[in-house]
Amino acid sequence: MSAILSFRSVIRAIVFDFDGLILDTEEPIYRSWLEVYQAHGEDLPFERWVQIVGSTTAGFHPQHHLEERLGKPLPQEVLDRRVGRRTEMILANAVLPGVLQYLDAARELGLKLGVASSSTGDWVRGHLARLGILDRFECLRCRDDVAHAKPEPDLYIAVLECLGVGASEAIAIEDSPHGITAAKRAGMRCVAIPNSITARLDLSHADVTLTSLADVTLQQLLRRIDRP
């Protein structure tokens, strides 16, 4: 019990990213565009794609890039079919391993929960509601709530203000370099959980990196991140 109390006195909140961290949307989004590129005989350069993972500020846009390569606009039916494939693949996915256990453990420890996402509020709230976990989070801040999305710190600062906690009292859990940078710029400690897309990227600026939230319990993670 004393260990739990010491955690609560230091860490008061956990702030999650959404895409690729709570739900694997990253792979379906990438795969749906990859299918469009392949159908048109073009390559989708992974090194360009990953520029936009976890951020809305990068210059690469897959539709515009492919249209430039083809020298003509993509038909609307192709774009609609791409969205349908993306949705089909996302709906086939469950909450990622360890997430529900962390939500339960945070509730038992009395920790506040938030989400900081560079996606739109409708996207994030819609999926969280569909998964039955929207009401588990006290605060959501998305790209339509702030002036600048990740890698700028605005989203995390907004969530901290909403939850009423300081940066040193909260941990961010992220899956992308842009997200880690945003959390660190907000003054927070950050745990990286790479997904199938971001596992190939440099996440070394996180304080702790795990292969999955299912690797350790929340209590074990708090002990690990609280070490000097």
C-alpha positions in Angstrom: 0.0 0.0 0.0 2.8 2.4 0.8 4.3 1.9 -2.7 0.9 2.8 -4.3 0.6 5.9 -2.1 4.1 7.0 -3.1 3.1 6.7 -6.8 0.0 8.7 -6.3 1.9 11.5 -4.6 4.3 11.8 -7.6 2.2 10.8 -10.6 -1.4 12.0 -10.8 -2.3 11.4 -14.4 -1.6 9.3 -17.5 -2.1 10.9 -20.9 -2.5 8.6 -23.9 -2.0 9.2 -27.6 -4.7 7.6 -29.7 -3.8 6.4 -33.2 -1.5 3.5 -33.0 -1.4 3.5 -29.3 -5.0 2.7 -28.1 -6.2 1.4 -31.5 -4.1 0.4 -34.5 -5.3 2.8 -37.1 -1.8 3.5 -38.4 -1.3 0.3 -40.3 -4.8 0.4 -41.9 -4.3 4.0 -43.0 -0.9 3.1 -44.5 -2.1 -0.1 -46.1 -5.1 1.5 -47.7 -2.9 4.1 -49.4 -0.3 1.5 -50.3 -3.1 -0.5 -52.1 -4.0 2.6 -54.1 -0.4 3.3 -55.1 0.2 -0.3 -56.1 -3.0 -0.4 -58.2 -1.6 2.6 -60.1 1.9 1.0 -60.5 3.6 3.4 -58.1 5.6 3.0 -55.0 4.6 4.7 -51.7 8.0 5.7 -50.2 7.9 4.6 -46.5 10.5 7.3 -45.6 8.0 9.9 -46.8 5.0 8.3 -45.3 6.5 8.2 -41.8 6.9 12.0 -41.9 3.1 12.4 -41.2 2.8 9.7 -38.5 1.7 11.4 -35.3 1.5 14.8 -36.8 -0.6 16.9 -39.2 2.2 19.5 -39.9 4.5 17.5 -42.2 4.5 18.4 -45.9 3.8 14.9 -47.3 0.3 14.2 -48.5 -0.3 10.8 -50.1 -3.1 11.8 -52.4 -1.3 14.9 -53.7 2.0 13.0 -54.1 0.3 10.2 -56.1 -1.6 12.7 -58.3 1.7 14.5 -59.1 3.3 11.2 -60.1 0.3 10.3 -62.3 -0.1 13.8 -63.7 -3.9 13.7 -63.1 -6.3 13.7 -60.2 -7.5 10.5 -58.6 -11.2 9.6 -59.4 -13.5 10.1 -56.5 -14.5 6.4 -56.5 -10.8 5.5 -55.9 -10.7 7.8 -52.9 -14.0 6.5 -51.6 -12.9 2.9 -52.0 -9.6 3.7 -50.1 -11.6 5.1 -47.2 -13.8 2.1 -47.2 -10.8 -0.2 -47.0 -9.3 1.8 -44.2 -12.5 1.6 -42.3 -12.8 -2.1 -42.9 -9.4 -2.8 -41.6 -9.7 -0.5 -38.5 -13.1 -2.0 -37.5 -11.4 -5.5 -37.5 -9.0 -4.3 -34.8 -9.6 -4.4 -31.1 -8.1 -2.2 -28.4 -4.3 -2.8 -28.4 -2.8 -5.2 -25.8 -2.5 -3.8 -22.2 -4.6 -0.7 -22.8 -7.7 -1.9 -20.9 -5.6 -3.2 -18.1 -3.9 0.2 -17.7 -7.2 2.0 -17.7 -8.4 -0.4 -14.9 -5.2 0.0 -12.9 -5.2 3.8 -13.2 -8.8 3.9 -11.8 -7.7 1.7 -8.9 -4.8 4.0 -8.2 -7.0 7.1 -8.5 -5.0 8.5 -11.5 -6.6 10.9 -13.9 -6.7 9.9 -17.6 -6.5 12.0 -20.7 -6.0 11.7 -24.5 -3.8 14.0 -26.6 -4.3 13.3 -30.3 -3.3 15.0 -33.6 -6.4 13.5 -35.1 -9.8 15.3 -35.1 -12.1 15.2 -32.1 -14.8 13.4 -34.1 -12.4 10.6 -35.2 -11.1 10.0 -31.7 -14.4 10.3 -29.8 -16.1 8.2 -32.4 -13.7 5.3 -32.1 -13.4 5.5 -28.3 -17.2 5.4 -28.0 -17.4 2.5 -30.4 -14.8 0.6 -28.3 -16.8 1.4 -25.1 -14.0 3.4 -23.3 -14.8 7.0 -24.1 -16.1 7.6 -20.5 -12.9 6.3 -19.1 -11.1 9.5 -20.0 -11.6 12.8 -18.1 -10.2 14.9 -20.8 -9.6 14.7 -24.6 -7.8 17.3 -26.6 -7.4 16.9 -30.4 -6.0 18.9 -33.3 -9.2 21.0 -33.6 -8.8 22.2 -30.0 -5.3 23.8 -30.3 -3.4 26.1 -32.6 -0.6 23.6 -33.3 -0.6 19.8 -33.3 2.3 17.5 -32.5 5.3 17.8 -32.5 4.4 21.1 -30.8 3.5 20.7 -27.1 0.1 22.4 -27.4 -2.0 19.3 -27.1 -0.2 18.0 -24.0 -0.3 21.4 -22.4 -4.0 21.6 -23.0 -4.6 18.2 -21.5 -2.5 19.0 -18.4 -4.5 22.2 -17.9 -7.8 20.4 -18.3 -6.8 17.7 -15.8 -5.4 20.2 -13.4 -2.0 18.6 -13.0 1.5 19.7 -13.6 3.9 18.3 -16.3 6.0 16.6 -13.6 2.8 14.9 -12.3 1.8 13.2 -15.5 3.2 10.5 -17.9 2.6 10.5 -21.6 2.3 7.3 -23.5 3.1 7.6 -27.2 4.0 5.6 -30.3 5.7 8.1 -32.6 8.7 10.4 -32.6 6.4 13.5 -33.2 4.3 12.5 -30.2 7.3 11.9 -27.9 8.8 15.3 -28.9 5.5 17.0 -28.1 5.3 15.4 -24.7 8.9 16.2 -23.8 8.5 19.8 -25.0 5.5 20.0 -22.6 7.9 19.0 -19.8 6.5 15.5 -19.3 8.1 12.1 -19.0 7.2 9.8 -21.9 6.8 6.1 -22.5 7.1 4.9 -26.1 5.2 1.9 -27.4 6.1 1.4 -31.0 3.6 -0.1 -33.4 4.1 -1.9 -36.7 4.7 1.4 -38.5 6.8 3.3 -35.9 8.9 0.3 -34.8 11.3 1.3 -37.6 11.7 4.9 -36.3 13.9 6.4 -33.7 12.1 6.6 -30.4 15.2 6.9 -28.3 14.2 10.3 -26.9 11.5 8.6 -24.8 12.2 8.0 -21.1 11.1 4.4 -21.4 10.5 2.2 -24.4 8.4 -1.0 -24.3 7.3 -3.4 -27.0 3.7 -3.4 -25.6 1.7 -2.1 -22.6 1.1 -5.7 -21.9 4.8 -6.1 -21.1 4.6 -4.6 -17.6 1.8 -3.6 -15.3 1.1 0.1 -14.6 2.5 -0.3 -11.1 5.8 -1.7 -12.6 6.0 1.1 -15.1 5.5 3.7 -12.4 8.4 2.2 -10.5 10.6 2.1 -13.5 9.9 5.7 -14.7 10.2 7.1 -11.2 13.8 5.9 -10.9 16.3 8.8 -10.7 
